[in-house]
């Protein structure tokens, strides 16, 4: 993920700047393209939140997974409100970073919500993360991990 977010900072839910190299190293990453004004997004975000919480808080050791939110909100205030109201404790590309347009183009985002699961290189494991979480729940993470070339003891 160093390549994807090279030279950029991410922000945490509480507004802290986060170095992506440290936060995303050796993790499967879900790029979550979403917005607070989008009702399908507001429908899926709590599902993603539960999935994220279960993977990170209820497995030992915590699994190598992180979500990076790429906002399609209309303002930084809207984005912050959506993050505080509905999001898990995941990361986000800052609202004013124009790189979000490059990411939408790179990952062919034509509608939201979209959860693209990527390897460390930024290569796509699946662009159907939302459907897989809805259909398979936590078990889909094992497939993502296998596709990510990250080897670690993990059991569900």
C-alpha positions, 0 to 999 in steps of 0.5 A: 500500500506504500505505492498507492498512498506514497507521499500522502497522509491519511486521517483517523476517525478522530482527526489524527494524521496517520502515516499510511506506510505504518498503518497499512503495512502487511495488511489487506486493505479495503478501499471504501468509496462512499458518502453520507448522502448516499442511502445505499452507503448508509445501509452498508456502512453499519454492516462494514463497521460490524465486519471490521469490529469483529475481525479486529477486536474479536480475533486473536491476534487481530487480523491484518485488515484495514479500511481506507474511506474515500469520500464522495461527500459534498464537504469536509464537514459532511465527511466528518459527520458521516465518519463520526456518526457511522464509521468504524475506527478506520482511516480516510483519505483527507477530504481535500486531497485531489488524489481521490479522483485518481483512485476512483479512476484507477479502480473504475468507480462508477457508483457508490458504495464500492468496497475494493479489496486490494493487496499491498501493491494496490492490485485488486483482490476483488472489487465485490467486497460489499457483496462478499461481506453481505453473502459470506460474512467473516469467512470472505476474509480468508479468501482475501488473505489468500489472494493478498500473499500475506502469510499469517496464522488466522482462524475464524 
